[in-house]
Amino acid sequence: MMKSFLKTVMTPAARHGLLLAALLPLAPGAQCQPFDWSLGVYAGQYYDTEPAGFTQGKAGFSDQYLLALTASKTLWRSPSLPLSVELDGMVGQQGGVASLTEIAVVPVLRWSGFPWNNTVQTDLRLGPLGLSHTSSVSPLERGSNGRGSQTLNFLLIELAFSRPARQADEVFVRLHHRCAIYGLLNDYGANGEDFLALGYRHRF
């Protein structure tokens, strides 16, 4: 199913671009810090619970998939702590149960202060309050009355990993979440959508 979806939404040029991105971490080159911008790509599968439920092992997966491009810009960096604020945006295509396009933007806190970073550079990124809009209401987001919202809150939780000598090239695991903030944005009774995704980004 995932292979069929990727062939449907990706042109040959896009597939070649992803291959080039995958090979970038292997290329030699000096690192430049700090990084102010990033570009990346990620793919994931829909799961049927909120992020809290996923971390408790309660998630079940469905045949809905997401392929997305992401970019970020550093807005602020602490002079004394391994902490920064980034603006993260994404545009993605969903397919499987339903075909639709999603765009989202969210401010993100990045924390880089882990004691094992000399071995594996690890960054935690949290973006609890953003905006996500889909081209149509997904059947996976409709409440018991059949209604749903195209525009919802966007939340991401992410762990990013890189080699200490090549921090410009990150692989990451992301929980991608759309929700009504417990009925604040609508009262349709639907959770929204959640995807567990794997991705790669290049920072510069």
Biotite code that builds the C-alpha atoms (Angstrom):
import biotite.structure as struc

atoms = struc.array([
    struc.Atom([0.000, 0.000, 0.000], chain_id="A", res_id=1, res_name="MET", atom_name="CA", element="C"),
    struc.Atom([2.767, 2.433, 0.927], chain_id="A", res_id=2, res_name="MET", atom_name="CA", element="C"),
    struc.Atom([4.693, 1.605, -2.265], chain_id="A", res_id=3, res_name="LYS", atom_name="CA", element="C"),
    struc.Atom([1.591, 2.254, -4.382], chain_id="A", res_id=4, res_name="SER", atom_name="CA", element="C"),
    struc.Atom([0.963, 5.548, -2.620], chain_id="A", res_id=5, res_name="PHE", atom_name="CA", element="C"),
    struc.Atom([4.542, 6.761, -3.148], chain_id="A", res_id=6, res_name="LEU", atom_name="CA", element="C"),
    struc.Atom([4.374, 5.912, -6.852], chain_id="A", res_id=7, res_name="LYS", atom_name="CA", element="C"),
    struc.Atom([1.093, 7.819, -7.143], chain_id="A", res_id=8, res_name="THR", atom_name="CA", element="C"),
    struc.Atom([2.114, 11.073, -5.423], chain_id="A", res_id=9, res_name="VAL", atom_name="CA", element="C"),
    struc.Atom([5.763, 11.271, -6.460], chain_id="A", res_id=10, res_name="MET", atom_name="CA", element="C"),
    struc.Atom([7.027, 12.115, -9.924], chain_id="A", res_id=11, res_name="THR", atom_name="CA", element="C"),
    struc.Atom([10.323, 10.602, -11.134], chain_id="A", res_id=12, res_name="PRO", atom_name="CA", element="C"),
    struc.Atom([12.005, 13.960, -10.435], chain_id="A", res_id=13, res_name="ALA", atom_name="CA", element="C"),
    struc.Atom([10.725, 13.935, -6.863], chain_id="A", res_id=14, res_name="ALA", atom_name="CA", element="C"),
    struc.Atom([11.971, 10.385, -6.327], chain_id="A", res_id=15, res_name="ARG", atom_name="CA", element="C"),
    struc.Atom([15.411, 11.379, -7.616], chain_id="A", res_id=16, res_name="HIS", atom_name="CA", element="C"),
    struc.Atom([15.383, 14.377, -5.260], chain_id="A", res_id=17, res_name="GLY", atom_name="CA", element="C"),
    struc.Atom([14.657, 12.112, -2.287], chain_id="A", res_id=18, res_name="LEU", atom_name="CA", element="C"),
    struc.Atom([17.499, 9.800, -3.309], chain_id="A", res_id=19, res_name="LEU", atom_name="CA", element="C"),
    struc.Atom([19.874, 12.763, -3.444], chain_id="A", res_id=20, res_name="LEU", atom_name="CA", element="C"),
    struc.Atom([18.688, 13.875, 0.014], chain_id="A", res_id=21, res_name="ALA", atom_name="CA", element="C"),
    struc.Atom([19.329, 10.422, 1.396], chain_id="A", res_id=22, res_name="ALA", atom_name="CA", element="C"),
    struc.Atom([22.897, 10.504, 0.068], chain_id="A", res_id=23, res_name="LEU", atom_name="CA", element="C"),
    struc.Atom([23.703, 13.969, 1.432], chain_id="A", res_id=24, res_name="LEU", atom_name="CA", element="C"),
    struc.Atom([24.767, 12.693, 4.884], chain_id="A", res_id=25, res_name="PRO", atom_name="CA", element="C"),
    struc.Atom([27.430, 10.558, 3.189], chain_id="A", res_id=26, res_name="LEU", atom_name="CA", element="C"),
    struc.Atom([29.019, 13.450, 1.345], chain_id="A", res_id=27, res_name="ALA", atom_name="CA", element="C"),
    struc.Atom([32.169, 15.027, 2.809], chain_id="A", res_id=28, res_name="PRO", atom_name="CA", element="C"),
    struc.Atom([32.131, 18.625, 3.880], chain_id="A", res_id=29, res_name="GLY", atom_name="CA", element="C"),
    struc.Atom([32.715, 20.967, 6.784], chain_id="A", res_id=30, res_name="ALA", atom_name="CA", element="C"),
    struc.Atom([29.930, 21.784, 9.207], chain_id="A", res_id=31, res_name="GLN", atom_name="CA", element="C"),
    struc.Atom([28.770, 25.333, 9.788], chain_id="A", res_id=32, res_name="CYS", atom_name="CA", element="C"),
    struc.Atom([27.091, 26.294, 13.041], chain_id="A", res_id=33, res_name="GLN", atom_name="CA", element="C"),
    struc.Atom([24.774, 27.734, 14.135], chain_id="A", res_id=34, res_name="PRO", atom_name="CA", element="C"),
    struc.Atom([22.097, 26.764, 11.609], chain_id="A", res_id=35, res_name="PHE", atom_name="CA", element="C"),
    struc.Atom([19.320, 29.198, 10.735], chain_id="A", res_id=36, res_name="ASP", atom_name="CA", element="C"),
    struc.Atom([17.382, 27.294, 8.058], chain_id="A", res_id=37, res_name="TRP", atom_name="CA", element="C"),
    struc.Atom([16.449, 23.712, 7.230], chain_id="A", res_id=38, res_name="SER", atom_name="CA", element="C"),
    struc.Atom([14.773, 21.704, 4.480], chain_id="A", res_id=39, res_name="LEU", atom_name="CA", element="C"),
    struc.Atom([13.547, 18.142, 4.852], chain_id="A", res_id=40, res_name="GLY", atom_name="CA", element="C"),
    struc.Atom([11.171, 15.375, 3.924], chain_id="A", res_id=41, res_name="VAL", atom_name="CA", element="C"),
    struc.Atom([9.215, 12.853, 5.994], chain_id="A", res_id=42, res_name="TYR", atom_name="CA", element="C"),
    struc.Atom([6.734, 10.017, 5.523], chain_id="A", res_id=43, res_name="ALA", atom_name="CA", element="C"),
    struc.Atom([4.392, 8.411, 8.012], chain_id="A", res_id=44, res_name="GLY", atom_name="CA", element="C"),
    struc.Atom([1.360, 6.253, 8.715], chain_id="A", res_id=45, res_name="GLN", atom_name="CA", element="C"),
    struc.Atom([-1.889, 7.175, 10.442], chain_id="A", res_id=46, res_name="TYR", atom_name="CA", element="C"),
    struc.Atom([-2.547, 5.881, 13.949], chain_id="A", res_id=47, res_name="TYR", atom_name="CA", element="C"),
    struc.Atom([-5.820, 6.051, 15.839], chain_id="A", res_id=48, res_name="ASP", atom_name="CA", element="C"),
    struc.Atom([-4.994, 7.731, 19.135], chain_id="A", res_id=49, res_name="THR", atom_name="CA", element="C"),
    struc.Atom([-3.626, 11.003, 20.498], chain_id="A", res_id=50, res_name="GLU", atom_name="CA", element="C"),
    struc.Atom([0.133, 11.406, 21.119], chain_id="A", res_id=51, res_name="PRO", atom_name="CA", element="C"),
    struc.Atom([-0.314, 10.538, 24.817], chain_id="A", res_id=52, res_name="ALA", atom_name="CA", element="C"),
    struc.Atom([-1.965, 7.254, 23.862], chain_id="A", res_id=53, res_name="GLY", atom_name="CA", element="C"),
    struc.Atom([0.773, 6.451, 21.373], chain_id="A", res_id=54, res_name="PHE", atom_name="CA", element="C"),
    struc.Atom([3.494, 6.843, 24.014], chain_id="A", res_id=55, res_name="THR", atom_name="CA", element="C"),
    struc.Atom([1.545, 4.342, 26.160], chain_id="A", res_id=56, res_name="GLN", atom_name="CA", element="C"),
    struc.Atom([1.504, 1.735, 23.382], chain_id="A", res_id=57, res_name="GLY", atom_name="CA", element="C"),
    struc.Atom([-2.219, 2.053, 22.651], chain_id="A", res_id=58, res_name="LYS", atom_name="CA", element="C"),
    struc.Atom([-2.069, 3.041, 18.988], chain_id="A", res_id=59, res_name="ALA", atom_name="CA", element="C"),
    struc.Atom([-3.490, 1.055, 16.111], chain_id="A", res_id=60, res_name="GLY", atom_name="CA", element="C"),
    struc.Atom([-2.387, 1.844, 12.554], chain_id="A", res_id=61, res_name="PHE", atom_name="CA", element="C"),
    struc.Atom([-4.619, 2.359, 9.491], chain_id="A", res_id=62, res_name="SER", atom_name="CA", element="C"),
    struc.Atom([-4.027, 2.444, 5.721], chain_id="A", res_id=63, res_name="ASP", atom_name="CA", element="C"),
    struc.Atom([-3.650, 6.217, 5.518], chain_id="A", res_id=64, res_name="GLN", atom_name="CA", element="C"),
    struc.Atom([-0.218, 7.613, 4.680], chain_id="A", res_id=65, res_name="TYR", atom_name="CA", element="C"),
    struc.Atom([1.469, 11.011, 4.582], chain_id="A", res_id=66, res_name="LEU", atom_name="CA", element="C"),
    struc.Atom([4.401, 12.232, 2.492], chain_id="A", res_id=67, res_name="LEU", atom_name="CA", element="C"),
    struc.Atom([5.538, 15.763, 3.365], chain_id="A", res_id=68, res_name="ALA", atom_name="CA", element="C"),
    struc.Atom([8.138, 18.430, 2.729], chain_id="A", res_id=69, res_name="LEU", atom_name="CA", element="C"),
    struc.Atom([9.162, 20.513, 5.734], chain_id="A", res_id=70, res_name="THR", atom_name="CA", element="C"),
    struc.Atom([11.182, 23.693, 6.276], chain_id="A", res_id=71, res_name="ALA", atom_name="CA", element="C"),
    struc.Atom([12.158, 25.718, 9.318], chain_id="A", res_id=72, res_name="SER", atom_name="CA", element="C"),
    struc.Atom([13.689, 29.075, 10.244], chain_id="A", res_id=73, res_name="LYS", atom_name="CA", element="C"),
    struc.Atom([15.398, 29.837, 13.570], chain_id="A", res_id=74, res_name="THR", atom_name="CA", element="C"),
    struc.Atom([13.749, 32.894, 15.129], chain_id="A", res_id=75, res_name="LEU", atom_name="CA", element="C"),
    struc.Atom([15.620, 33.082, 18.453], chain_id="A", res_id=76, res_name="TRP", atom_name="CA", element="C"),
    struc.Atom([18.563, 31.371, 20.107], chain_id="A", res_id=77, res_name="ARG", atom_name="CA", element="C"),
    struc.Atom([19.398, 31.503, 23.825], chain_id="A", res_id=78, res_name="SER", atom_name="CA", element="C"),
    struc.Atom([22.839, 32.985, 24.557], chain_id="A", res_id=79, res_name="PRO", atom_name="CA", element="C"),
    struc.Atom([23.314, 30.727, 27.614], chain_id="A", res_id=80, res_name="SER", atom_name="CA", element="C"),
    struc.Atom([21.161, 27.587, 27.124], chain_id="A", res_id=81, res_name="LEU", atom_name="CA", element="C"),
    struc.Atom([20.996, 24.922, 24.374], chain_id="A", res_id=82, res_name="PRO", atom_name="CA", element="C"),
    struc.Atom([17.549, 26.256, 23.481], chain_id="A", res_id=83, res_name="LEU", atom_name="CA", element="C"),
    struc.Atom([16.155, 27.908, 20.368], chain_id="A", res_id=84, res_name="SER", atom_name="CA", element="C"),
    struc.Atom([12.803, 28.808, 18.821], chain_id="A", res_id=85, res_name="VAL", atom_name="CA", element="C"),
    struc.Atom([12.075, 27.864, 15.214], chain_id="A", res_id=86, res_name="GLU", atom_name="CA", element="C"),
    struc.Atom([9.163, 28.404, 12.857], chain_id="A", res_id=87, res_name="LEU", atom_name="CA", element="C"),
    struc.Atom([8.331, 25.068, 11.206], chain_id="A", res_id=88, res_name="ASP", atom_name="CA", element="C"),
    struc.Atom([6.165, 24.647, 8.117], chain_id="A", res_id=89, res_name="GLY", atom_name="CA", element="C"),
    struc.Atom([5.056, 21.630, 6.099], chain_id="A", res_id=90, res_name="MET", atom_name="CA", element="C"),
    struc.Atom([3.125, 20.750, 2.972], chain_id="A", res_id=91, res_name="VAL", atom_name="CA", element="C"),
    struc.Atom([2.091, 17.146, 2.462], chain_id="A", res_id=92, res_name="GLY", atom_name="CA", element="C"),
    struc.Atom([-0.035, 14.724, 0.508], chain_id="A", res_id=93, res_name="GLN", atom_name="CA", element="C"),
    struc.Atom([-2.142, 12.060, 2.196], chain_id="A", res_id=94, res_name="GLN", atom_name="CA", element="C"),
    struc.Atom([-3.349, 8.909, 0.484], chain_id="A", res_id=95, res_name="GLY", atom_name="CA", element="C"),
    struc.Atom([-4.908, 5.552, 1.271], chain_id="A", res_id=96, res_name="GLY", atom_name="CA", element="C"),
    struc.Atom([-8.341, 5.794, 2.870], chain_id="A", res_id=97, res_name="VAL", atom_name="CA", element="C"),
    struc.Atom([-8.647, 9.337, 1.503], chain_id="A", res_id=98, res_name="ALA", atom_name="CA", element="C"),
    struc.Atom([-6.588, 11.590, -0.768], chain_id="A", res_id=99, res_name="SER", atom_name="CA", element="C"),
    struc.Atom([-6.030, 15.159, 0.437], chain_id="A", res_id=100, res_name="LEU", atom_name="CA", element="C"),
    struc.Atom([-3.377, 17.847, 0.795], chain_id="A", res_id=101, res_name="THR", atom_name="CA", element="C"),
    struc.Atom([-2.283, 19.347, 4.114], chain_id="A", res_id=102, res_name="GLU", atom_name="CA", element="C"),
    struc.Atom([-0.369, 22.536, 4.926], chain_id="A", res_id=103, res_name="ILE", atom_name="CA", element="C"),
    struc.Atom([0.683, 23.523, 8.442], chain_id="A", res_id=104, res_name="ALA", atom_name="CA", element="C"),
    struc.Atom([2.829, 25.975, 10.386], chain_id="A", res_id=105, res_name="VAL", atom_name="CA", element="C"),
    struc.Atom([3.882, 25.932, 14.052], chain_id="A", res_id=106, res_name="VAL", atom_name="CA", element="C"),
    struc.Atom([6.439, 27.642, 16.349], chain_id="A", res_id=107, res_name="PRO", atom_name="CA", element="C"),
    struc.Atom([8.819, 24.998, 17.743], chain_id="A", res_id=108, res_name="VAL", atom_name="CA", element="C"),
    struc.Atom([11.088, 24.858, 20.790], chain_id="A", res_id=109, res_name="LEU", atom_name="CA", element="C"),
    struc.Atom([14.355, 23.000, 20.120], chain_id="A", res_id=110, res_name="ARG", atom_name="CA", element="C"),
    struc.Atom([16.302, 21.654, 23.119], chain_id="A", res_id=111, res_name="TRP", atom_name="CA", element="C"),
    struc.Atom([19.810, 20.354, 22.399], chain_id="A", res_id=112, res_name="SER", atom_name="CA", element="C"),
    struc.Atom([21.208, 19.795, 25.901], chain_id="A", res_id=113, res_name="GLY", atom_name="CA", element="C"),
    struc.Atom([21.531, 16.028, 26.302], chain_id="A", res_id=114, res_name="PHE", atom_name="CA", element="C"),
    struc.Atom([24.529, 14.510, 28.127], chain_id="A", res_id=115, res_name="PRO", atom_name="CA", element="C"),
    struc.Atom([25.275, 11.906, 25.417], chain_id="A", res_id=116, res_name="TRP", atom_name="CA", element="C"),
    struc.Atom([25.563, 14.422, 22.579], chain_id="A", res_id=117, res_name="ASN", atom_name="CA", element="C"),
    struc.Atom([29.279, 13.728, 22.134], chain_id="A", res_id=118, res_name="ASN", atom_name="CA", element="C"),
    struc.Atom([28.224, 10.258, 20.953], chain_id="A", res_id=119, res_name="THR", atom_name="CA", element="C"),
    struc.Atom([24.896, 10.943, 19.208], chain_id="A", res_id=120, res_name="VAL", atom_name="CA", element="C"),
    struc.Atom([23.653, 14.492, 18.825], chain_id="A", res_id=121, res_name="GLN", atom_name="CA", element="C"),
    struc.Atom([20.034, 14.461, 19.984], chain_id="A", res_id=122, res_name="THR", atom_name="CA", element="C"),
    struc.Atom([17.557, 17.313, 19.749], chain_id="A", res_id=123, res_name="ASP", atom_name="CA", element="C"),
    struc.Atom([14.024, 17.406, 21.150], chain_id="A", res_id=124, res_name="LEU", atom_name="CA", element="C"),
    struc.Atom([11.582, 19.605, 19.217], chain_id="A", res_id=125, res_name="ARG", atom_name="CA", element="C"),
    struc.Atom([8.146, 20.520, 20.595], chain_id="A", res_id=126, res_name="LEU", atom_name="CA", element="C"),
    struc.Atom([5.481, 22.508, 18.760], chain_id="A", res_id=127, res_name="GLY", atom_name="CA", element="C"),
    struc.Atom([2.175, 22.395, 20.688], chain_id="A", res_id=128, res_name="PRO", atom_name="CA", element="C"),
    struc.Atom([0.185, 25.233, 19.088], chain_id="A", res_id=129, res_name="LEU", atom_name="CA", element="C"),
    struc.Atom([0.036, 25.777, 15.345], chain_id="A", res_id=130, res_name="GLY", atom_name="CA", element="C"),
    struc.Atom([-2.384, 25.742, 12.421], chain_id="A", res_id=131, res_name="LEU", atom_name="CA", element="C"),
    struc.Atom([-3.105, 22.931, 9.951], chain_id="A", res_id=132, res_name="SER", atom_name="CA", element="C"),
    struc.Atom([-5.428, 23.106, 6.948], chain_id="A", res_id=133, res_name="HIS", atom_name="CA", element="C"),
    struc.Atom([-6.476, 20.255, 4.656], chain_id="A", res_id=134, res_name="THR", atom_name="CA", element="C"),
    struc.Atom([-7.943, 20.479, 1.166], chain_id="A", res_id=135, res_name="SER", atom_name="CA", element="C"),
    struc.Atom([-11.002, 18.506, 2.354], chain_id="A", res_id=136, res_name="SER", atom_name="CA", element="C"),
    struc.Atom([-12.304, 16.945, 5.559], chain_id="A", res_id=137, res_name="VAL", atom_name="CA", element="C"),
    struc.Atom([-10.782, 13.508, 6.012], chain_id="A", res_id=138, res_name="SER", atom_name="CA", element="C"),
    struc.Atom([-13.255, 10.696, 6.800], chain_id="A", res_id=139, res_name="PRO", atom_name="CA", element="C"),
    struc.Atom([-10.851, 9.801, 9.624], chain_id="A", res_id=140, res_name="LEU", atom_name="CA", element="C"),
    struc.Atom([-11.555, 13.191, 11.240], chain_id="A", res_id=141, res_name="GLU", atom_name="CA", element="C"),
    struc.Atom([-15.358, 13.178, 11.213], chain_id="A", res_id=142, res_name="ARG", atom_name="CA", element="C"),
    struc.Atom([-17.321, 12.968, 14.453], chain_id="A", res_id=143, res_name="GLY", atom_name="CA", element="C"),
    struc.Atom([-20.390, 10.835, 15.105], chain_id="A", res_id=144, res_name="SER", atom_name="CA", element="C"),
    struc.Atom([-22.545, 13.437, 13.332], chain_id="A", res_id=145, res_name="ASN", atom_name="CA", element="C"),
    struc.Atom([-20.412, 13.139, 10.184], chain_id="A", res_id=146, res_name="GLY", atom_name="CA", element="C"),
    struc.Atom([-18.963, 16.634, 10.500], chain_id="A", res_id=147, res_name="ARG", atom_name="CA", element="C"),
    struc.Atom([-15.348, 17.751, 10.718], chain_id="A", res_id=148, res_name="GLY", atom_name="CA", element="C"),
    struc.Atom([-13.045, 20.744, 10.217], chain_id="A", res_id=149, res_name="SER", atom_name="CA", element="C"),
    struc.Atom([-10.480, 21.435, 7.533], chain_id="A", res_id=150, res_name="GLN", atom_name="CA", element="C"),
    struc.Atom([-8.607, 23.859, 9.827], chain_id="A", res_id=151, res_name="THR", atom_name="CA", element="C"),
    struc.Atom([-7.386, 22.509, 13.169], chain_id="A", res_id=152, res_name="LEU", atom_name="CA", element="C"),
    struc.Atom([-4.547, 22.920, 15.641], chain_id="A", res_id=153, res_name="ASN", atom_name="CA", element="C"),
    struc.Atom([-1.213, 21.467, 14.547], chain_id="A", res_id=154, res_name="PHE", atom_name="CA", element="C"),
    struc.Atom([1.093, 19.820, 17.090], chain_id="A", res_id=155, res_name="LEU", atom_name="CA", element="C"),
    struc.Atom([4.415, 18.088, 16.579], chain_id="A", res_id=156, res_name="LEU", atom_name="CA", element="C"),
    struc.Atom([6.700, 16.153, 18.897], chain_id="A", res_id=157, res_name="ILE", atom_name="CA", element="C"),
    struc.Atom([10.033, 15.211, 17.411], chain_id="A", res_id=158, res_name="GLU", atom_name="CA", element="C"),
    struc.Atom([13.359, 13.592, 18.255], chain_id="A", res_id=159, res_name="LEU", atom_name="CA", element="C"),
    struc.Atom([16.174, 14.418, 15.830], chain_id="A", res_id=160, res_name="ALA", atom_name="CA", element="C"),
    struc.Atom([19.506, 12.597, 15.611], chain_id="A", res_id=161, res_name="PHE", atom_name="CA", element="C"),
    struc.Atom([22.783, 13.407, 13.893], chain_id="A", res_id=162, res_name="SER", atom_name="CA", element="C"),
    struc.Atom([26.490, 12.622, 14.063], chain_id="A", res_id=163, res_name="ARG", atom_name="CA", element="C"),
    struc.Atom([28.341, 15.139, 16.284], chain_id="A", res_id=164, res_name="PRO", atom_name="CA", element="C"),
    struc.Atom([30.696, 15.943, 13.395], chain_id="A", res_id=165, res_name="ALA", atom_name="CA", element="C"),
    struc.Atom([27.811, 16.359, 10.902], chain_id="A", res_id=166, res_name="ARG", atom_name="CA", element="C"),
    struc.Atom([25.010, 18.090, 12.768], chain_id="A", res_id=167, res_name="GLN", atom_name="CA", element="C"),
    struc.Atom([23.741, 19.666, 9.555], chain_id="A", res_id=168, res_name="ALA", atom_name="CA", element="C"),
    struc.Atom([22.246, 16.316, 8.523], chain_id="A", res_id=169, res_name="ASP", atom_name="CA", element="C"),
    struc.Atom([19.487, 15.038, 10.816], chain_id="A", res_id=170, res_name="GLU", atom_name="CA", element="C"),
    struc.Atom([17.201, 12.041, 10.776], chain_id="A", res_id=171, res_name="VAL", atom_name="CA", element="C"),
    struc.Atom([14.102, 12.406, 12.906], chain_id="A", res_id=172, res_name="PHE", atom_name="CA", element="C"),
    struc.Atom([11.042, 10.679, 14.318], chain_id="A", res_id=173, res_name="VAL", atom_name="CA", element="C"),
    struc.Atom([7.951, 12.882, 14.401], chain_id="A", res_id=174, res_name="ARG", atom_name="CA", element="C"),
    struc.Atom([4.483, 12.608, 15.906], chain_id="A", res_id=175, res_name="LEU", atom_name="CA", element="C"),
    struc.Atom([2.343, 14.707, 13.536], chain_id="A", res_id=176, res_name="HIS", atom_name="CA", element="C"),
    struc.Atom([-0.957, 15.651, 15.161], chain_id="A", res_id=177, res_name="HIS", atom_name="CA", element="C"),
    struc.Atom([-4.095, 17.587, 14.153], chain_id="A", res_id=178, res_name="ARG", atom_name="CA", element="C"),
    struc.Atom([-6.738, 18.264, 16.794], chain_id="A", res_id=179, res_name="CYS", atom_name="CA", element="C"),
    struc.Atom([-9.571, 20.510, 17.979], chain_id="A", res_id=180, res_name="ALA", atom_name="CA", element="C"),
    struc.Atom([-7.762, 21.146, 21.328], chain_id="A", res_id=181, res_name="ILE", atom_name="CA", element="C"),
    struc.Atom([-10.348, 19.159, 23.317], chain_id="A", res_id=182, res_name="TYR", atom_name="CA", element="C"),
    struc.Atom([-13.323, 20.842, 21.651], chain_id="A", res_id=183, res_name="GLY", atom_name="CA", element="C"),
    struc.Atom([-11.964, 24.395, 21.672], chain_id="A", res_id=184, res_name="LEU", atom_name="CA", element="C"),
    struc.Atom([-11.986, 24.713, 17.864], chain_id="A", res_id=185, res_name="LEU", atom_name="CA", element="C"),
    struc.Atom([-15.129, 22.644, 17.250], chain_id="A", res_id=186, res_name="ASN", atom_name="CA", element="C"),
    struc.Atom([-17.456, 20.284, 19.113], chain_id="A", res_id=187, res_name="ASP", atom_name="CA", element="C"),
    struc.Atom([-17.737, 17.508, 16.508], chain_id="A", res_id=188, res_name="TYR", atom_name="CA", element="C"),
    struc.Atom([-16.185, 14.898, 18.811], chain_id="A", res_id=189, res_name="GLY", atom_name="CA", element="C"),
    struc.Atom([-13.401, 13.890, 16.399], chain_id="A", res_id=190, res_name="ALA", atom_name="CA", element="C"),
    struc.Atom([-9.767, 13.545, 17.487], chain_id="A", res_id=191, res_name="ASN", atom_name="CA", element="C"),
    struc.Atom([-8.258, 14.796, 14.236], chain_id="A", res_id=192, res_name="GLY", atom_name="CA", element="C"),
    struc.Atom([-5.412, 12.939, 12.562], chain_id="A", res_id=193, res_name="GLU", atom_name="CA", element="C"),
    struc.Atom([-2.147, 11.520, 13.891], chain_id="A", res_id=194, res_name="ASP", atom_name="CA", element="C"),
    struc.Atom([0.842, 10.178, 11.959], chain_id="A", res_id=195, res_name="PHE", atom_name="CA", element="C"),
    struc.Atom([4.033, 8.481, 13.134], chain_id="A", res_id=196, res_name="LEU", atom_name="CA", element="C"),
    struc.Atom([6.679, 9.641, 10.677], chain_id="A", res_id=197, res_name="ALA", atom_name="CA", element="C"),
    struc.Atom([10.355, 9.187, 9.859], chain_id="A", res_id=198, res_name="LEU", atom_name="CA", element="C"),
    struc.Atom([12.264, 11.904, 8.076], chain_id="A", res_id=199, res_name="GLY", atom_name="CA", element="C"),
    struc.Atom([15.509, 13.578, 7.042], chain_id="A", res_id=200, res_name="TYR", atom_name="CA", element="C"),
    struc.Atom([16.459, 17.274, 7.050], chain_id="A", res_id=201, res_name="ARG", atom_name="CA", element="C"),
    struc.Atom([19.449, 19.304, 6.032], chain_id="A", res_id=202, res_name="HIS", atom_name="CA", element="C"),
    struc.Atom([20.248, 22.377, 8.165], chain_id="A", res_id=203, res_name="ARG", atom_name="CA", element="C"),
    struc.Atom([22.173, 25.346, 6.842], chain_id="A", res_id=204, res_name="PHE", atom_name="CA", element="C"),
])
